[in-house]
């Protein structure tokens, strides 16, 4: 017999997030925020850029190919072999509270290389030219399949990517996660509960010799950015000034009394900043 699940149980409490945005916004830094808020986590890393969160002491493995050789003694790990390990009891026994992929852009490059090699080998066997459509079909299946597999793990998920600017048929500028293949780019947002866009803005200060960097998170479709969020109580604004996406999840998770206090506090702070 079936035993129905309930929307109020743990199966709907995990945050499944894609974060893409500008260089230097702080995408990798979010894993430190995750570790502090959610607890022990694990990163699948392809960026060789974890020095910014070194003191957080987060477990990770680096991927150096999509489906190539895995040889830990030589520092070689294929993404597919890491994923196989993630599905084992050994991995589950480590009781990670969240898992991160840093970054999907880097993984996309490896996937395209792998798909090209497959197509070239097949073309040689058949004595034909390489099928470019087959390359993108294989690559798209790789990337979407990988995102869905990680998304469906029983924990919080954060996948990062760089942003890519493009122009639609009407000349409008759009910003997508930087992965190979337009169809793959456009399919990605529908896979996640939250798609956050990290935007940097450099502003003047009172000291004309200095600038300050302001970080924003776009949570909706704004100025060509493809943000979205499944925010049950509609607590997030389309554009939030923050460099920590955990702050947004924390606000979404507040009970009503805590949220009302948060609103009162921040309304007062904004009034003070505006001279009210």
C-alpha positions in Angstrom: 0.0 0.0 0.0 1.1 3.6 -0.6 1.9 5.9 2.3 1.4 9.5 1.2 4.0 12.1 1.9 3.0 15.5 3.2 4.1 18.9 1.9 5.0 19.9 5.5 7.6 17.2 6.0 11.4 17.3 5.4 11.1 16.4 1.7 10.1 19.9 0.8 12.4 21.7 3.3 15.6 21.4 1.4 16.8 24.4 -0.6 17.8 23.6 -4.2 19.5 26.6 -5.6 21.4 27.7 -8.8 23.4 30.8 -8.2 25.0 32.5 -11.3 26.5 35.9 -11.7 29.4 38.2 -12.2 33.1 37.3 -11.6 34.0 38.3 -8.1 30.5 38.5 -6.7 31.2 35.9 -4.0 29.7 32.7 -5.4 32.2 30.4 -3.9 32.0 32.3 -0.6 28.4 31.1 -0.3 29.6 27.7 0.7 31.2 29.1 3.8 27.8 30.7 4.6 26.1 27.3 4.1 28.6 25.5 6.3 28.0 28.0 9.1 24.2 27.9 8.8 23.4 24.4 7.7 26.3 22.4 9.1 28.7 20.0 7.5 28.8 20.1 3.7 30.7 18.7 0.6 31.8 20.5 -2.5 32.4 19.0 -6.0 35.0 21.5 -7.2 36.3 22.3 -10.6 37.4 25.9 -10.1 40.7 25.4 -8.1 39.5 28.5 -6.2 38.6 27.3 -2.8 41.3 29.3 -1.1 38.7 32.0 -0.4 36.9 29.6 2.0 40.0 27.7 3.3 39.3 28.5 7.0 35.8 27.0 6.7 37.2 23.5 6.7 34.7 22.1 4.1 35.2 18.6 2.6 35.6 18.6 -1.2 36.8 16.6 -4.2 38.1 18.2 -7.4 36.9 17.1 -10.8 39.4 17.2 -13.6 37.3 15.6 -16.4 33.8 14.5 -17.2 34.4 10.8 -17.7 38.1 10.3 -17.8 40.5 8.5 -15.5 40.3 8.7 -11.8 43.6 8.4 -10.0 43.7 10.1 -6.6 47.5 9.6 -6.4 47.9 11.9 -9.4 45.1 14.2 -8.4 42.8 13.0 -11.2 39.0 12.7 -10.6 36.3 12.3 -13.1 33.0 13.9 -12.4 31.1 10.7 -13.1 33.2 8.8 -10.6 32.6 11.4 -7.9 28.9 11.1 -8.6 29.1 7.3 -8.4 30.7 7.7 -4.9 28.0 10.2 -3.9 25.4 7.5 -4.4 27.1 4.9 -2.1 26.4 4.1 1.5 30.0 5.3 2.3 29.0 8.9 1.2 25.7 8.7 2.9 27.3 7.7 6.2 29.1 11.0 6.3 25.8 12.8 6.9 26.4 15.9 4.9 23.7 18.5 5.3 24.4 20.2 1.9 26.3 19.6 -1.3 27.7 22.2 -3.7 29.0 22.1 -7.3 31.5 24.9 -8.1 31.0 25.5 -10.9 28.6 24.4 -13.5 30.5 26.5 -16.0 33.6 24.5 -15.5 31.7 21.2 -15.6 30.1 22.4 -18.9 33.5 22.8 -20.5 34.5 19.2 -19.5 31.1 17.9 -20.7 31.6 19.6 -24.2 35.1 18.1 -24.5 33.8 14.7 -23.6 30.9 14.9 -26.0 33.2 16.1 -28.8 35.5 13.2 -28.2 32.6 10.7 -28.4 31.4 12.2 -31.6 34.8 12.3 -33.2 35.4 8.6 -32.3 32.1 7.6 -33.7 32.7 9.6 -36.9 36.1 7.8 -37.4 34.4 4.4 -37.0 31.8 5.3 -39.6 34.1 7.2 -41.9 31.9 10.2 -41.7 32.1 13.9 -40.6 31.4 14.6 -36.9 27.8 15.2 -36.1 27.6 18.6 -34.3 24.0 18.2 -33.3 24.9 14.9 -31.6 27.6 16.8 -29.6 25.2 19.3 -28.2 22.6 16.6 -27.6 25.1 14.5 -25.5 26.3 17.6 -23.7 22.8 18.8 -22.9 21.8 15.4 -21.5 25.0 15.4 -19.4 24.5 18.8 -17.8 20.7 18.6 -17.2 21.1 15.0 -15.9 23.9 16.0 -13.6 21.9 19.0 -12.2 18.9 16.8 -11.6 20.9 14.1 -9.9 22.5 16.5 -7.5 19.2 18.4 -7.0 17.4 15.3 -6.0 19.8 14.4 -3.1 18.3 14.5 0.3 20.0 17.7 1.4 20.4 21.4 0.6 22.0 22.0 -2.8 23.9 24.9 -4.2 25.2 25.0 -7.8 27.2 28.0 -9.0 27.9 29.3 -12.5 29.3 32.4 -14.2 26.8 34.6 -16.1 26.8 35.0 -19.9 25.3 38.0 -21.7 23.4 37.4 -24.9 20.8 39.1 -27.1 17.4 37.7 -28.0 15.7 38.0 -31.4 14.3 41.4 -30.4 17.6 42.8 -29.5 17.0 42.6 -25.7 20.0 41.8 -23.5 19.6 38.6 -21.4 21.8 37.0 -18.8 22.0 33.2 -18.5 24.1 30.7 -16.6 27.3 30.2 -18.7 27.0 26.7 -20.0 27.3 25.4 -23.5 24.2 25.3 -25.7 21.4 27.8 -25.7 18.7 25.1 -25.2 20.6 23.9 -22.1 20.9 27.4 -20.7 17.2 28.0 -21.1 16.2 24.6 -19.5 18.3 25.1 -16.4 16.1 27.6 -14.4 13.1 25.2 -14.4 15.1 22.6 -12.6 15.7 24.5 -9.3 13.5 25.9 -6.5 15.6 29.1 -6.5 17.7 30.7 -9.3 19.6 33.6 -7.8 21.6 36.1 -9.8 24.6 37.7 -8.2 25.2 41.3 -9.5 28.1 43.6 -8.5 27.9 47.4 -8.6 30.7 49.8 -7.9 29.6 53.0 -6.3 31.2 56.2 -5.2 32.0 57.0 -1.5 32.4 60.3 0.3 36.1 59.8 -0.3 36.5 60.5 -4.1 39.7 58.4 -4.2 37.8 55.3 -3.1 35.0 53.1 -4.4 32.8 50.6 -2.7 31.4 47.3 -4.1 27.7 46.7 -3.5 26.4 43.2 -4.0 22.8 42.4 -5.1 20.8 39.2 -5.5 18.1 39.2 -8.2 15.3 36.8 -7.3 13.0 37.4 -10.3 13.2 38.3 -14.0 14.7 41.7 -13.9 16.6 43.6 -16.6 17.3 40.4 -18.5 18.4 38.3 -15.5 16.6 35.0 -15.2 16.0 34.8 -11.4 13.2 33.0 -9.7 12.3 31.7 -6.3 9.6 29.4 -4.8 8.9 31.7 -1.9 5.6 30.5 -0.4 4.9 33.7 1.7 6.3 36.1 -0.9 8.9 37.6 1.5 11.7 38.3 -1.0 11.9 41.4 -3.2 12.9 41.1 -6.9 16.2 42.7 -6.0 17.9 42.2 -2.6 21.0 44.0 -1.4 23.1 41.2 0.2 26.1 39.1 -0.5 24.8 36.2 1.5 22.0 34.1 0.0 21.5 32.2 3.3 20.1 35.5 4.7 17.3 35.2 2.1 16.6 31.5 3.0 16.6 32.4 6.7 14.0 35.1 6.1 11.8 32.7 4.1 12.0 30.2 7.0 11.1 32.6 9.8 7.8 32.1 11.6 5.3 34.9 11.2 6.2 36.6 14.5 9.9 36.6 13.8 9.3 37.9 10.3 7.1 40.8 11.6 9.9 41.7 14.0 12.4 41.6 11.1 10.2 43.9 9.0 9.8 46.4 11.9 13.6 46.4 12.5 14.6 46.8 8.8 11.9 49.4 8.1 13.3 51.5 11.0 16.9 51.0 9.7 15.9 52.1 6.2 14.1 55.1 7.6 17.2 56.0 9.6 19.4 55.7 6.6 17.1 58.0 4.6 17.1 60.6 7.4 13.6 59.8 8.7 
